[in-house]
Each structure stands twice: as structure tokens, then as C-alpha cells.
Amino acid sequence: MNIDIRKSIKDNFKGATADEIKASIVSSIDEGDEVTLPGIGVFFEILWNSCNDDEKDFILNKLESILK
């Protein structure tokens, strides 16, 4: 069985409000469930692909400073 995770996540959140998306992200992180990591990864991919170079640099610098 071949599941398109990206499409599934996008379809599940189509029309979702910012509060609904936030609740899902917070819940996924709080639960610490490995199963939810792909969904968060899809959110990050969508975010990354919508950012310009300055925004990407901000994200990378933030991650770098956190991971030190």
C-alpha cells in the first residue's frame, strides 16, 4: 500500500484555521509520538517552500542557535 503522506496531510488540513493547525502541532509535540513526526515535517516543508531566502536564513540561524 502506497500512501502519499504529503497529500494526506494537506488534504486533512485544507481550510483549517490557524488555531486548528496550532492545536495539532502542539498536541503532536506534547504527545512525543513518533508517528506524528512526518506530519510536522510536511508542515515544515510547506513553510520552507513558501519562504524567501531571508526567511530561510532566519529559520536556519534560529535552528543553529538552538542546536548549539
N, CA, C and O of each residue as an XYZ file, in Angstrom:
272
protein
N       0.835     -1.172      0.000
C       0.000      0.000      0.000
C       0.888      1.246      0.000
O       1.784      1.376      0.834
N       0.640      2.141     -0.920
C       1.442      3.344     -1.062
C       0.614      4.556     -0.631
O      -0.402      4.876     -1.247
N       1.055      5.216      0.420
C       0.333      6.371      0.952
C       1.142      7.630      0.660
O       2.337      7.679      0.950
N       0.507      8.634      0.093
C       1.144      9.918     -0.148
C       0.914     10.779      1.090
O      -0.122     11.429      1.230
N       1.899     10.770      1.980
C       1.765     11.472      3.262
C       1.559     12.969      3.049
O       0.730     13.590      3.714
N       2.312     13.537      2.126
C       2.183     14.981      1.875
C       0.747     15.331      1.480
O       0.148     16.255      2.031
N       0.213     14.590      0.532
C      -1.147     14.860      0.059
C      -2.160     14.651      1.180
O      -3.086     15.445      1.347
N      -1.981     13.594      1.934
C      -2.904     13.295      3.028
C      -2.926     14.411      4.064
O      -3.998     14.840      4.491
N      -1.743     14.887      4.473
C      -1.661     15.964      5.463
C      -2.300     17.234      4.907
O      -3.094     17.888      5.583
N      -1.945     17.574      3.670
C      -2.510     18.779      3.053
C      -4.026     18.677      2.953
O      -4.732     19.644      3.239
N      -4.530     17.519      2.553
C      -5.980     17.325      2.445
C      -6.661     17.427      3.805
O      -7.733     18.020      3.926
N      -6.032     16.843      4.834
C      -6.615     16.866      6.182
C      -6.705     18.269      6.765
O      -7.583     18.546      7.583
N      -5.809     19.152      6.353
C      -5.787     20.491      6.927
C      -6.284     21.571      5.970
O      -6.226     22.760      6.283
N      -6.768     21.157      4.818
C      -7.303     22.134      3.863
C      -8.453     22.891      4.528
O      -9.411     22.284      5.007
N      -8.349     24.206      4.553
C      -9.388     25.036      5.163
C      -9.288     25.168      6.672
O     -10.139     25.801      7.297
N      -8.248     24.573      7.269
C      -8.087     24.651      8.723
C      -7.702     26.066      9.136
O      -7.021     26.783      8.403
N      -8.145     26.445     10.310
C      -7.786     27.745     10.854
C      -6.394     27.667     11.491
O      -5.870     26.581     11.739
N      -5.811     28.835     11.747
C      -4.515     28.886     12.419
C      -4.593     28.199     13.784
O      -3.664     27.496     14.183
N      -5.702     28.404     14.496
C      -5.860     27.770     15.812
C      -5.902     26.251     15.707
O      -5.334     25.553     16.547
N      -6.561     25.744     14.695
C      -6.630     24.286     14.500
C      -5.260     23.708     14.156
O      -4.885     22.645     14.651
N      -4.520     24.413     13.307
C      -3.178     23.955     12.941
C      -2.273     23.997     14.167
O      -1.521     23.056     14.420
N      -2.344     25.083     14.924
C      -1.532     25.205     16.142
C      -1.863     24.082     17.119
O      -0.960     23.464     17.683
N      -3.134     23.819     17.321
C      -3.542     22.763     18.257
C      -2.976     21.413     17.831
O      -2.541     20.626     18.672
N      -2.980     21.150     16.546
C      -2.448     19.891     16.048
C      -0.940     19.800     16.265
O      -0.428     18.757     16.672
N      -0.236     20.891     15.992
C       1.219     20.907     16.183
C       1.554     20.732     17.662
O       2.395     19.905     18.014
N       0.905     21.501     18.521
C       1.179     21.435     19.956
C       0.860     20.033     20.497
O       1.626     19.474     21.281
N      -0.256     19.486     20.078
C      -0.635     18.151     20.516
C       0.392     17.108     20.071
O       0.764     16.226     20.844
N       0.838     17.213     18.839
C       1.837     16.272     18.324
C       3.136     16.351     19.104
O       3.735     15.327     19.431
N       3.569     17.564     19.399
C       4.811     17.746     20.147
C       4.643     17.269     21.590
O       5.507     16.569     22.117
N       3.541     17.645     22.222
C       3.300     17.261     23.611
C       3.219     15.748     23.793
O       3.688     15.211     24.796
N       2.624     15.070     22.821
C       2.483     13.617     22.913
C       3.809     12.908     22.675
O       4.012     11.789     23.145
N       4.715     13.560     21.942
C       6.012     12.955     21.667
C       5.922     11.684     20.846
O       6.824     10.847     20.875
N       4.842     11.547     20.125
C       4.599     10.342     19.348
C       5.367     10.395     18.033
O       5.203     11.335     17.254
N       6.199      9.397     17.785
C       6.992      9.334     16.560
C       6.116      9.303     15.309
O       6.554      9.725     14.239
N       4.915      8.819     15.427
C       4.012      8.712     14.278
C       3.642     10.085     13.731
O       3.369     10.226     12.539
N       3.632     11.099     14.596
C       3.230     12.428     14.156
C       4.361     13.228     13.513
O       4.111     14.279     12.922
N       5.590     12.752     13.617
C       6.725     13.480     13.060
C       6.613     13.730     11.554
O       6.955     14.823     11.105
N       6.151     12.769     10.761
C       6.006     13.064      9.329
C       5.049     14.219      9.052
O       5.286     15.007      8.136
N       3.983     14.332      9.820
C       3.040     15.429      9.629
C       3.671     16.771      9.920
O       3.456     17.739      9.190
N       4.452     16.832     10.990
C       5.153     18.070     11.320
C       6.189     18.368     10.238
O       6.414     19.526      9.885
N       6.808     17.324      9.721
C       7.756     17.500      8.629
C       7.101     18.074      7.383
O       7.696     18.894      6.684
N       5.879     17.646      7.106
C       5.143     18.190      5.961
C       4.834     19.661      6.195
O       4.964     20.476      5.282
N       4.426     20.007      7.409
C       4.195     21.424      7.726
C       5.472     22.233      7.504
O       5.431     23.321      6.931
N       6.609     21.695      7.962
C       7.871     22.403      7.778
C       8.205     22.543      6.297
O       8.661     23.600      5.861
N       7.983     21.501      5.535
C       8.247     21.553      4.101
C       7.399     22.636      3.423
O       7.896     23.390      2.586
N       6.128     22.703      3.789
C       5.234     23.722      3.224
C       5.746     25.113      3.599
O       5.810     26.007      2.755
N       6.106     25.286      4.860
C       6.639     26.565      5.325
C       7.909     26.924      4.568
O       8.030     28.027      4.035
N       8.849     25.999      4.522
C      10.132     26.228      3.871
C       9.946     26.630      2.403
O      10.572     27.576      1.925
N       9.090     25.909      1.710
C       8.874     26.182      0.288
C       8.185     27.525      0.029
O       8.251     28.058     -1.078
N       7.531     28.062      1.047
C       6.851     29.346      0.872
C       7.709     30.536      1.304
O       7.312     31.686      1.117
N       8.877     30.265      1.877
C       9.747     31.319      2.386
C      10.677     31.852      1.303
O      11.077     31.138      0.383
N      11.009     33.142      1.448
C      12.044     33.700      0.596
C      13.401     33.414      1.249
O      13.459     32.835      2.333
N      14.475     33.816      0.598
C      15.814     33.497      1.105
C      16.085     34.101      2.479
O      16.725     33.458      3.311
N      15.618     35.312      2.736
C      15.819     35.930      4.048
C      15.094     35.152      5.146
O      15.637     34.960      6.234
N      13.889     34.713      4.866
C      13.122     33.936      5.846
C      13.780     32.578      6.089
O      13.816     32.096      7.221
N      14.296     31.969      5.031
C      15.005     30.689      5.189
C      16.255     30.880      6.041
O      16.555     30.054      6.904
N      16.985     31.972      5.799
C      18.167     32.262      6.615
C      17.787     32.442      8.077
O      18.505     31.977      8.962
N      16.668     33.112      8.344
C      16.205     33.295      9.716
C      15.938     31.939     10.369
O      16.372     31.692     11.493
N      15.227     31.069      9.667
C      14.915     29.737     10.195
C      16.202     28.963     10.474
O      16.352     28.363     11.538
N      17.124     28.978      9.521
C      18.377     28.242      9.685
C      19.199     28.786     10.846
O      19.756     28.014     11.627
N      19.280     30.111     10.965
C      20.028     30.706     12.074
C      19.382     30.397     13.412
O      20.080     30.159     14.397
N      18.060     30.398     13.458
C      17.341     30.060     14.694
C      17.630     28.613     15.087
O      17.934     28.327     16.246
N      17.534     27.706     14.122
C      17.826     26.294     14.395
C      19.271     26.100     14.830
O      19.554     25.345     15.761
N      20.176     26.783     14.153
C      21.590     26.669     14.515
C      21.829     27.116     15.953
O      22.548     26.451     16.699
N      21.232     28.233     16.340
C      21.437     28.745     17.702
C      20.806     27.823     18.741
O      21.348     27.670     19.835
N      19.694     27.220     18.424
C      19.031     26.309     19.366
C      19.819     25.023     19.533
O      19.896     24.477     20.633
N      20.398     24.542     18.456
C      21.086     23.248     18.474
C      22.530     23.313     18.964
O      23.202     22.282     19.019
N      23.019     24.488     19.317
C      24.402     24.621     19.832
C      24.520     24.032     21.196
O      25.601     24.051     21.784
